[in-house]
Amino acid sequence: MSLVASELTCIKRDRVLFERLSMSLEPGQLVYLRGPNGAGKTSLLRILTGLAAPDAGTVYFQGAPVSNDIAAYHKALIYLGHKPALNSTLSAMENLRFWLAQQYLTFDPKAAYQALEKLGLVGLEDIPVRLLSAGQQRRAALARLWLKPASVWLLDEPFTALDTQGIALLETLFAHHVADGGMLLTTSHQPLSKRAGPVTNMDLEYRL
Ligand SMILES: Nc1ncnc2c1ncn2[C@@H]1O[C@H](COP(=O)(O)OP(=O)(O)OP(=O)(O)O)[C@@H](O)[C@H]1O
């Protein structure tokens, strides 16, 4: 059931970001990927999603290369990039509806409303997200985590713009996901608190 990266190499503009990197993400494990700006965390995450190809190496899910059946892998995956990836002219509700349609999932207005309620967006769910604050936009994006049953979460700087209450909410959700046997790899420039549960640290150095 694990996600395994084997001997990954990634080169950007003649700079080797990482070489022969191997790692695994097991059910019930939270991996916290750390590293300075430009080290290659986003590049690694994108390779782990199967959206970007490594210069060498393979990503396996449940024992098979993800490229064998990328649709099946994406069914089991939530990837949230470092930007909220919202359509600014649509409301939070409409964004969730659109995202769920992209995932071939049914939009349940009640479930979507409850997720937005958890995230403190009640009363703001029907206005264009461009009118929301940065932290509220992040919250609208994170609502996806409550709406798609997926075992693998790959999250790129999900805490960006969140206040302390938002951080606590997300860390608690992490702990539940992992306790339920989920897999989670997240990047962040701030330490995770104990609330997130047991964490496996993974460090990516900046290579010249
Ligand atoms: N498509 C691309 N073309 C050229 N260079 C790229 C490309 N994508 C990433 N890079 C370079 O690769 C390096 C690593 O970028 P990446 O976004 O993976 O770093 P990061 O560790 O996530 O950084 P940060 O903490 O700032 O988000 C950067 O120097 C970046 O300029």
The ligand as a Tripos MOL2 file, in Angstrom:
@<TRIPOS>MOLECULE
LIG
   31    33     1     0     0
SMALL
NO_CHARGES

@<TRIPOS>ATOM
      1 N1         10.4080   24.3230  -14.7390 N.pl3     1 LIG1
      2 C1         11.5570   24.7960  -14.2270 C.ar      1 LIG1
      3 N2         12.4930   25.3150  -15.0470 N.ar      1 LIG1
      4 C2         13.6570   25.7750  -14.5480 C.ar      1 LIG1
      5 N3         13.9790   25.7590  -13.2480 N.ar      1 LIG1
      6 C3         13.0840   25.2610  -12.4080 C.ar      1 LIG1
      7 C4         11.8210   24.7480  -12.8420 C.ar      1 LIG1
      8 N4         11.1320   24.3130  -11.7680 N.ar      1 LIG1
      9 C5         11.9360   24.5380  -10.7020 C.ar      1 LIG1
     10 N5         13.0930   25.0940  -11.0890 N.ar      1 LIG1
     11 C6         14.2040   25.4520  -10.2130 C.3       1 LIG1
     12 O1         14.4560   24.3560   -9.3490 O.3       1 LIG1
     13 C7         14.8330   24.8160   -8.0630 C.3       1 LIG1
     14 C8         13.9760   24.1300   -7.0320 C.3       1 LIG1
     15 O2         12.6470   24.6370   -7.0950 O.3       1 LIG1
     16 P1         11.5180   24.0940   -6.1320 P.3       1 LIG1
     17 O3         10.2980   24.9100   -6.3910 O.co2     1 LIG1
     18 O4         11.4180   22.6340   -6.2900 O.co2     1 LIG1
     19 O5         12.1370   24.4410   -4.6890 O.3       1 LIG1
     20 P2         11.5060   24.4010   -3.2500 P.3       1 LIG1
     21 O6         12.4210   23.6050   -2.3870 O.co2     1 LIG1
     22 O7         10.0940   23.9530   -3.3160 O.co2     1 LIG1
     23 O8         11.5910   25.9140   -2.8190 O.3       1 LIG1
     24 P3         10.6580   26.8650   -1.9050 P.3       1 LIG1
     25 O9         10.9760   26.5300   -0.4720 O.co2     1 LIG1
     26 O10        11.1390   28.2300   -2.2630 O.co2     1 LIG1
     27 O11         9.2310   26.6360   -2.2940 O.co2     1 LIG1
     28 C9         14.7020   26.3370   -8.0760 C.3       1 LIG1
     29 O12        15.9890   26.8870   -8.1900 O.3       1 LIG1
     30 C10        13.8750   26.6180   -9.3090 C.3       1 LIG1
     31 O13        14.2550   27.8320   -9.9290 O.3       1 LIG1
@<TRIPOS>BOND
     1     1     2 1
     2     2     3 ar
     3     2     7 ar
     4     3     4 ar
     5     4     5 ar
     6     5     6 ar
     7     6     7 ar
     8     6    10 ar
     9     7     8 ar
    10     8     9 ar
    11     9    10 ar
    12    10    11 1
    13    11    12 1
    14    11    30 1
    15    12    13 1
    16    13    14 1
    17    13    28 1
    18    14    15 1
    19    15    16 1
    20    16    17 2
    21    16    18 1
    22    16    19 1
    23    19    20 1
    24    20    21 2
    25    20    22 1
    26    20    23 1
    27    23    24 1
    28    24    25 2
    29    24    26 1
    30    24    27 1
    31    28    29 1
    32    28    30 1
    33    30    31 1
@<TRIPOS>SUBSTRUCTURE
     1 LIG1         1 GROUP 0 **** ****
